[in-house]
Amino acid sequence: MNYYLDFDNTLYETSRLSNDMLKGLAYEISKKTSISENDIFDELKSMFNRENIYNIYKLAKFFAKKYNIEESILIDKVEDIILDGKKYVYDDVISFLKELKEKNHIINVLTYVAKEDLSYQLTKIKGSGLSEYFDNIIISSSLKFNLDLKYEEGIFFDDSPKDLLGLASRNPKILVRVRRENNKYSKQELDIKNLIECKTLKDYILA
């Protein structure tokens, strides 16, 4: 059976990574200036969340220029944090992937990113240490439900309401909402016929 697993906030705690990257940048910038880490962190967070610089590399370059810091110092800090990414993998993920492997299922990561974020997403997946479990890595700048896939033969796991609604329209064999606690989408209710919901991957019973 083909399993299609979303990456961010399904397998990987992306919000915690984002926070750590901003902390890392704040530390490096503070070392080079007379500004406190807290003040720099607040400025970084505001820019990252509200000013449409959602690409962490662009953010690093923006602040390198603003504070006259060598770009490579901030970029390298970001890369080091992303590549040390095993700690952002949810506790239930590896055992779930191993069980899929043992049952000879095909494991596909299906993740959407803007074109400019391709390198970032690849680095995250590499740093997660999960690549060895994946049969295919599908990174698309097209919507997940508009691809050349046999949706009716696949089992799809996702956390995003938008993606779940879109995937539901393609009549997948099984559609699973991973509704992790404290996830930004977890409080949003969905009315999708035959949708399976689970708080962790352990809650899903494998065939």
NORCORFEN-V399668 format. One line per field, one symbol per residue. psi: psi as a letter, one per 40 degrees, with the letter a starting at -180 (. if undefined). Layout:
psi: ???
This chain:
psi: ihhhhicheddhgddddddddddddddddddeaeiidddddddddddddeefgehdddddddddddefihddddddddddddefedeehideddddddddddefihhhhhhhiideedddddddddddeeddehdihhhieiidefigigdeeihhhiehddddddddeefidhhhhhgiieidedehiighhehhiididdehhi.
